[in-house]
Amino acid sequence: MNHLRCLLFALFALSCGQSLAAAKPNFVLCMADDQGWGDMAYNGHPVVKTPVFDEMARTGWRFDRFYAGAPVCSPTRASVMTGRTPNRMGAFSWGYNLRPQEITVAEALKTAGYTTGHFGKWHLGSLRPDSLVSPGNSGFDDWFSSPNFFEVDAWMCDNGKAVKTTGEGSEVIVKRALEFIRKAKQSDKPFLAVIWFGSPHAPHVGTERDLALYADQPKKQQHFLAEITAMDRAMGQLRAGLREQGVADNTLLWYNSDNGAIAEGSTGGLRAKKGSIYEGGLRVPGLMEWPTRLKQPRVITVPCGTVDIYPTLLELAGAKVAKQPVLDGISLVPLLDGKMTSRPRAMGFWDFAIGGLPVKSGNLLEELAAEQTAGKVRPASEVEPIPAAQLRKDYPDTIFGKHAAWLDNDWKLHRIEPKTGPVKWELYNLATDRTESKDLLAAEPQRSAKMQSELTAWLKSVVASLNGNDYR
């Protein structure tokens, strides 16, 4: 009898464990490359055709104030991976690496039983087999990635091996991601799939079927718009694939862009474009679907951003990190539960005074393919522009060059530090002035002083992280 009770208890415990595993949500994170806030039909673009995104905006959650972690690509990607502002880890601008000391969302979710995959643009370090910051060494079990943007018939890196693909880039990576998801389902594991598109980053290469939709537009604009429509179609294929595999209901699908609009794109009337931390450079499209949790469509006006992805996913998955470095993002679980009507903590941005580094995807992968064919593969340290393990410890905490901002719900403070001369401050109320055209600094002295103090303290904290304090 005792043996029978033990057996029944063991079976009950096992079934509970399996039910718990099955209950864990799946996560699919999608990100565009250089799509501005206004580059969506649902946000008022007069020409672009985005029927899938429009449906997601209509039937799911639409974030009208979603912010990239930085005004250019690599830093924002670092913020998604870590939940931290990118300057904390030296990911200052495009082409700078993720530090190997950082804890990524993939690494954190693996501790909670997740299988993880990365598909598309990486732009956080070398993809060579020995790279300390390849997707494979950053927590991803399966990866099919590009060092930077990619177009039609692109070279990709399949778990360290350079391969030539055929087809429109967005569709190629979605197809590969769905293969990963199918295997994850077969293994009965919850999954994280990160799908980072290469569109609509220049150079723009549209397919004939997409170009035909924009024949009445200027030639340069035709290819830009065609890339967005192709990406929209790929999102439709992704959503259909999730439904066909029976995992859509328990999958959080989260979409955003990595920075604001480029020259060909639209900010929807916001100030400035990519490369600026005025609204046009940071505010991006944001969409979310999760049928079992988000029952009704909503338009979210609470400021949210890419730094919030990491803490949100970790809370939803029940993942714990033993030595978590300082986070800048917050968990949005209270928002999902209908308990957040304003942001409880301000968001900081800092466009560091440093230029970007070129990363030419095609050349890098063609070189890797040739070396792999010859059996003589150079180490990543010979081809990475910045060694992955480089860690300076002498950044001053008294100079915060270029441009920083502090976003506290409707209020946004700018700190502009030129190479010479005094620091300039600006203050805007985005609720009444979304174009940041009416400076209220003089009219709001108490608010301004408080926000200046908070931003300065935050900048000092970022420098402390930059100097390695979080890794001690």
C-alpha positions in Angstrom: 0.0 0.0 0.0 2.8 2.4 0.9 4.5 1.5 -2.4 1.3 2.3 -4.2 0.9 5.7 -2.5 4.5 6.5 -3.3 3.9 5.6 -6.9 0.7 7.7 -7.1 2.5 10.7 -5.5 5.4 10.4 -7.9 3.0 10.3 -10.9 1.1 13.3 -9.5 4.3 15.3 -9.0 5.4 14.4 -12.5 2.1 15.4 -14.0 2.3 18.7 -12.1 5.8 19.3 -13.4 4.7 18.6 -17.0 1.6 20.9 -16.6 3.8 23.7 -15.2 6.2 23.3 -18.2 3.3 23.3 -20.6 1.9 26.5 -18.9 5.1 28.5 -19.5 4.5 31.0 -22.3 6.5 31.0 -25.5 8.1 34.2 -26.6 8.7 35.5 -30.2 10.5 38.9 -30.4 10.5 40.5 -33.8 12.3 43.7 -34.7 12.5 45.8 -37.8 15.7 47.6 -38.9 15.2 51.4 -39.5 11.4 51.4 -39.5 10.1 54.8 -38.2 7.0 55.4 -36.1 5.2 56.7 -39.2 6.2 53.9 -41.5 3.0 52.0 -40.9 -0.4 52.3 -42.6 -2.1 52.1 -39.2 0.0 55.2 -38.1 -1.2 57.2 -41.0 1.4 56.6 -43.8 -0.4 57.5 -47.0 1.2 55.0 -49.3 2.8 52.0 -47.5 0.8 48.7 -47.5 1.1 46.9 -44.2 -2.1 44.8 -43.9 -0.7 42.3 -41.4 0.7 45.0 -39.1 -2.6 46.8 -39.4 -4.5 43.7 -38.3 -2.2 43.3 -35.4 -2.8 46.9 -34.4 -6.5 46.5 -34.7 -6.9 43.1 -32.9 -4.0 43.1 -30.5 -2.1 45.7 -28.4 -0.8 48.8 -30.1 1.9 50.7 -28.2 1.7 54.4 -29.3 4.7 55.4 -27.1 7.2 52.6 -27.6 10.8 53.6 -27.4 14.0 52.1 -28.8 16.8 51.9 -26.3 18.9 54.1 -28.6 18.6 56.0 -31.8 20.7 53.5 -33.8 20.7 49.7 -34.2 23.4 47.9 -32.2 22.7 49.7 -28.9 19.0 49.0 -29.1 19.7 45.3 -29.7 21.9 45.3 -26.7 19.0 46.8 -24.6 16.7 44.0 -25.8 19.2 41.4 -24.8 19.9 42.8 -21.3 17.2 45.1 -20.1 19.9 47.7 -19.7 20.7 51.0 -21.4 23.4 50.1 -24.0 26.1 52.5 -22.7 26.4 50.5 -19.5 28.1 47.8 -21.6 29.9 50.0 -24.1 27.5 49.3 -27.0 27.7 53.0 -27.8 26.8 53.0 -31.5 26.4 50.7 -34.5 29.0 48.1 -34.8 29.9 48.0 -31.1 29.8 44.6 -29.4 27.8 43.2 -26.6 30.2 42.5 -23.7 30.5 38.8 -22.9 30.1 39.6 -19.2 26.5 40.6 -19.8 23.6 38.3 -19.0 21.3 38.0 -22.0 17.6 37.2 -22.1 18.4 33.9 -23.8 20.8 32.9 -21.1 18.3 33.9 -18.4 15.4 32.0 -20.0 17.5 28.8 -20.4 17.7 28.6 -16.6 13.9 28.3 -16.7 13.9 25.5 -19.2 13.5 27.4 -22.4 15.1 26.5 -25.7 16.3 29.6 -27.6 16.9 30.7 -31.2 18.1 33.8 -33.0 17.3 34.5 -36.6 18.3 37.5 -38.7 20.4 40.5 -37.9 22.7 40.2 -34.9 25.0 43.3 -35.1 26.3 42.7 -31.6 29.6 41.0 -32.4 31.4 38.5 -34.7 29.6 35.4 -35.9 32.9 33.4 -36.2 32.8 30.1 -34.3 35.2 31.2 -31.6 33.6 34.6 -31.0 32.8 35.3 -27.4 29.7 37.3 -28.4 28.2 35.2 -31.2 24.6 34.3 -30.7 25.7 30.8 -29.8 27.9 32.1 -27.0 25.2 34.5 -25.9 22.7 31.9 -24.9 21.1 30.8 -28.2 20.8 27.1 -28.9 20.1 27.6 -32.6 21.0 30.6 -34.7 20.7 31.6 -38.3 22.1 35.1 -38.3 23.7 37.9 -40.2 26.5 40.3 -38.8 24.4 43.3 -40.0 21.5 44.0 -42.4 20.8 41.7 -45.3 18.6 41.8 -48.4 17.5 39.3 -51.1 19.6 36.1 -51.6 21.7 36.9 -48.6 24.6 35.2 -47.0 23.7 34.0 -43.4 25.6 32.2 -40.7 23.9 28.9 -39.7 25.2 28.0 -36.2 28.7 29.2 -37.2 28.7 28.0 -40.8 28.4 30.6 -43.6 25.6 29.7 -46.1 24.1 31.4 -49.2 20.3 31.7 -49.1 17.8 32.2 -51.9 14.8 34.5 -51.5 13.5 37.6 -49.9 15.4 38.1 -46.6 12.5 38.5 -44.2 10.7 35.5 -45.5 13.9 33.4 -45.4 14.5 34.0 -41.7 10.8 33.5 -40.7 10.9 30.1 -42.5 14.0 29.1 -40.5 12.5 30.4 -37.3 9.4 28.3 -37.8 11.6 25.2 -38.2 13.1 26.0 -34.8 9.6 26.4 -33.3 8.5 23.1 -34.7 11.4 21.3 -33.1 10.8 23.1 -29.8 7.2 21.9 -29.8 8.3 18.4 -30.6 10.7 18.5 -27.6 7.9 19.8 -25.4 9.9 22.8 -24.3 8.9 26.5 -24.1 10.8 28.6 -26.6 12.3 32.0 -27.2 12.6 32.9 -30.9 14.3 36.2 -31.6 13.6 37.3 -35.2 15.5 40.5 -36.2 14.7 41.6 -39.8 17.2 43.3 -42.0 14.5 45.6 -43.5 14.0 48.4 -44.3 17.7 49.3 -43.8 19.5 50.6 -46.9 20.4 49.6 -49.5 16.8 48.9 -50.4 16.1 45.9 -52.7 12.5 45.1 -53.3 11.2 42.1 -55.1 9.2 42.4 -58.3 5.9 41.5 -56.6 6.4 44.2 -54.0 7.8 46.9 -56.3 4.7 46.5 -58.5 2.6 47.9 -55.6 4.5 51.2 -55.7 5.1 51.8 -59.4 3.7 55.3 -59.1 6.3 56.3 -56.4 9.8 57.7 -57.0 12.3 54.8 -57.7 14.2 55.1 -54.5 11.0 55.2 -52.5 9.7 52.1 -54.3 12.4 49.8 -52.9 12.1 51.2 -49.4 8.3 50.7 -49.3 8.6 47.3 -51.0 10.9 46.1 -48.2 8.4 47.1 -45.5 5.6 45.3 -47.4 7.8 42.1 -47.7 8.5 42.2 -44.0 4.7 42.6 -43.4 4.1 39.5 -45.5 6.7 37.6 -43.5 5.0 38.6 -40.3 1.8 37.1 -41.8 3.7 33.9 -42.5 5.0 33.8 -39.0 1.6 34.3 -37.4 0.1 31.6 -39.7 2.9 29.3 -38.8 2.3 29.7 -35.1 -1.4 28.9 -35.6 -0.7 25.9 -37.8 1.7 24.5 -35.1 -0.9 25.0 -32.4 1.3 27.3 -30.3 -0.1 30.8 -31.1 -2.5 31.0 -28.2 0.3 30.6 -25.6 2.9 32.6 -27.4 3.6 36.3 -26.7 4.5 37.9 -30.1 6.2 41.2 -29.6 7.1 43.5 -32.5 9.0 46.8 -32.6 11.7 48.7 -34.6 15.3 49.4 -33.5 15.3 53.1 -34.1 13.4 55.9 -35.7 12.9 56.7 -39.4 15.6 57.1 -41.9 15.6 59.8 -44.7 13.1 57.8 -46.9 10.9 57.0 -43.9 8.3 58.8 -41.8 8.3 59.8 -38.2 4.6 60.6 -38.3 5.4 64.3 -37.6 7.8 63.7 -34.7 10.9 65.7 -34.3 14.2 64.5 -36.0 15.0 61.0 -37.3 17.4 58.1 -36.8 20.5 59.2 -34.8 18.7 61.6 -32.6 17.1 61.2 -29.2 14.3 63.6 -30.0 11.0 61.6 -30.5 11.5 60.9 -34.2 14.7 59.0 -33.5 13.5 56.9 -30.6 9.7 56.4 -30.8 9.0 53.3 -32.9 6.1 51.0 -33.8 5.2 48.6 -31.1 2.7 45.7 -31.3 1.9 42.7 -29.1 -0.3 39.6 -29.4 -0.9 36.9 -26.8 -4.4 35.4 -27.3 -4.6 33.6 -23.9 -3.6 36.7 -21.9 -4.5 39.7 -24.0 -8.2 39.1 -24.6 -9.2 42.6 -25.9 -7.5 45.0 -28.2 -5.9 48.0 -26.6 -4.0 51.2 -27.5 -1.2 51.7 -24.9 -0.2 55.2 -24.2 2.1 54.4 -21.2 5.7 54.9 -22.2 7.4 51.5 -22.7 10.6 50.5 -24.4 13.0 47.8 -25.5 14.7 47.9 -22.1 11.4 46.5 -20.7 11.5 43.3 -22.7 14.1 41.5 -20.6 12.5 42.0 -17.2 9.0 41.3 -18.6 9.9 38.0 -20.1 11.9 36.9 -17.0 8.9 37.6 -14.8 6.5 35.8 -17.1 8.8 32.8 -17.3 9.6 32.7 -13.6 13.3 32.9 -14.5 15.7 34.0 -11.7 19.2 35.5 -12.2 21.6 35.1 -9.3 23.7 38.2 -9.8 21.6 40.5 -11.9 23.4 43.7 -13.0 21.5 47.0 -12.7 18.4 47.1 -14.9 17.0 50.2 -16.6 13.8 48.5 -17.8 10.8 47.5 -15.8 8.5 44.5 -16.0 5.4 45.2 -17.9 3.5 42.4 -16.3 1.4 44.9 -14.3 0.5 46.6 -17.6 -0.6 43.2 -19.0 -2.7 42.7 -15.9 -4.4 46.1 -16.3 -2.7 47.5 -13.2 -0.4 50.1 -14.7 -1.8 53.5 -15.9 1.5 55.4 -15.8 5.2 54.4 -15.8 6.5 54.0 -12.3 10.1 54.8 -13.2 11.6 57.2 -15.7 13.5 56.1 -18.8 16.9 57.4 -19.6 18.6 57.7 -23.0 22.2 58.7 -23.8 23.6 59.2 -27.3 27.3 58.8 -26.6 29.8 61.1 -28.3 31.4 58.4 -30.5 31.0 57.3 -34.1 29.8 53.9 -35.4 31.9 51.1 -36.8 31.2 49.6 -40.3 30.1 45.9 -40.4 29.7 44.6 -43.9 27.6 41.4 -43.7 28.1 40.1 -47.2 31.9 40.6 -47.2 32.3 39.1 -43.7 30.3 36.0 -44.5 31.8 35.4 -47.9 35.3 35.6 -46.3 34.2 33.1 -43.7 32.7 30.8 -46.3 36.0 30.8 -48.2 38.0 30.2 -45.1 35.8 27.3 -44.1 36.0 25.8 -47.5 39.8 26.1 -47.3 39.9 24.8 -43.8 41.7 27.9 -42.5 39.4 29.9 -40.4 40.8 33.1 -38.8 40.0 33.7 -35.1 37.4 36.3 -34.4 39.9 38.6 -32.7 41.5 39.3 -36.1 38.4 40.5 -37.7 36.3 42.1 -35.0 36.5 45.9 -35.0 36.5 46.1 -31.2 37.8 43.1 -29.2 34.8 41.5 -27.4 36.6 41.3 -24.1 37.8 45.0 -24.1 36.8 46.7 -20.9 38.1 50.2 -20.1 37.7 51.4 -16.5 38.6 55.1 -16.9 35.5 56.8 -18.3 34.9 60.0 -16.3 31.6 60.6 -14.5 31.7 64.4 -14.9 31.5 64.6 -18.7 28.4 63.2 -20.5 29.1 64.1 -24.0 26.7 64.6 -26.7 23.0 64.2 -25.9 21.0 62.6 -23.1 17.3 62.6 -22.2 15.1 61.7 -19.2 11.5 60.6 -20.0 9.1 60.7 -17.1 5.7 59.9 -18.5 4.5 63.0 -20.3 7.6 65.1 -19.5 10.9 64.8 -21.4 14.1 66.6 -20.4 17.0 66.9 -22.8 20.7 67.5 -21.8 22.9 68.6 -24.7 26.6 68.8 -24.0 28.6 70.2 -26.9 32.4 69.7 -27.3 32.9 73.2 -26.0 30.7 75.6 -24.1 28.0 75.1 -21.4 25.5 72.3 -21.2 22.1 73.1 -22.7 18.8 71.9 -21.2 15.4 71.6 -22.8 12.0 70.5 -21.3 8.9 69.4 -23.2 5.4 68.2 -22.3 4.8 65.4 -24.8 1.1 65.3 -23.9 0.5 68.7 -25.4 3.7 69.0 -27.6 4.6 65.7 -29.3 6.8 67.5 -31.8 9.0 68.9 -29.0 8.8 72.5 -30.3 7.9 74.4 -27.1 10.6 74.5 -24.5 9.1 74.8 -21.0 12.4 74.8 -19.1 12.0 78.3 -17.8 8.2 77.9 -17.1 8.8 74.7 -14.9 11.8 75.5 -12.7 11.0 72.9 -9.9 10.2 70.1 -12.3 13.3 70.9 -14.4 15.6 70.9 -11.3 14.2 67.6 -10.1 14.6 65.9 -13.5 18.1 67.4 -14.0 19.2 65.9 -10.7 17.6 62.5 -11.6 19.2 62.4 -15.0 22.6 63.4 -13.7 22.5 60.6 -11.1 21.4 58.1 -13.7 24.3 59.2 -16.0 26.8 58.7 -13.2 25.3 55.2 -12.6 25.7 54.4 -16.3 29.4 55.4 -16.2 29.9 53.2 -13.1 28.5 50.3 -15.1 30.6 51.2 -18.1 33.7 51.1 -16.0 32.9 47.5 -15.0 31.3 48.0 -11.5 28.5 45.6 -12.3 30.9 42.7 -13.0 32.7 42.8 -9.6 
